[in-house]
């Protein structure tokens, strides 16, 4: 039967492990924002080759399950001579997968801005650089905040997959906990609660940011 | 890289792929059915029903699929729910997909013009008939792009079933990789295969969308 004390005892080791969940998803989204911005520039560029590269990047990363990508990266890195701990493979995979979605989010946000904004900037004689940094980007970034938070929530959930390569995050820790106590129900229930708390906090943060940055 | 291993393990991979397709289709159909039930119950249920369903949606959407599977497959037996990997996986997929489907249906129902529903009431249609003959046919058309989109997302979730030893494509690839030490080649081939597979079903999905919404495009 359900044992409340086992359930509560599971929280401490899992909360410690949550650092890795947050590390993988946090670093993943941070690097994903950078790579995603770069991919977005390619996708919006005038060069056909650049657009093709961006389209292939996005279609591969969105078409292949993240678990498969993780294992490809995990086994590829040592083959090309990069021997790093599993957590690096986890962060790299999370970042490149996130970059595909983020570039699409930003592309959508930029295209969603009314053309009049750019035209007005040109009409009052703004240089292209100023048009981008003062008119387009601030609005596009504000517009994309809810979707970016949503992406971060998806990444927190997806980070459970990196348990497969041995990163001691929440899911892996709950497996270990289940193994030690022989009580999988309580251990996994505690893990689920922890994920839920993290994601509800992120969702609240998203609503707050959306409210603050409303344009 | 030695291609002959793919020939040797071909039958296994093929059966794995068949199971992947089966899990995907059943998961989509059952998940959509449960989602539809939830959406209808949310529409007609009282406050407490709506609250319970909303909590269910938040909980399922706020937790990783892998943890849900572990709870079901390893935690289930502790409360008397003892399932084999495949049924556990299918039940897991159904539960995991249902809140997303429910939200798709809910917003599709909201998009149905109120006049149609009022017209139905005015000519004395029972509520069930309104759901079946007005909400569903009209709502399904506007929900179609989102439904297709989410069912494509579900194809990618099926690989996670390999972790609870459902012998689908990922599991068989893993088996081959372990037997022949071809980890990188195996997973790379699987990645490319999935890429192609997802591209093909997205195209088919878009074609289906165009086919079903044809009447809307021709008139406008």
Interface residues (C-beta under 8 A of the other chain):
Chain A: X1 X2 X59 X60 X62 X63 X64 X65 X66 X67 X68 X69 X71 X72 X75 X76 X79 X153 X156 X157 X158 X159 X160 X161 X163 X164 X170 X171 X174 X175 X178 X183 X184 X185 X186 X188 X189 X191 X192 X195 X196 X199 X200
Chain B: X58 X59 X62 X63 X64 X65 X66 X67 X68 X70 X71 X74 X75 X76 X78 X79 X156 X157 X158 X159 X160 X162 X163 X170 X183 X184 X187 X188 X190 X191 X194 X195 X198 X199
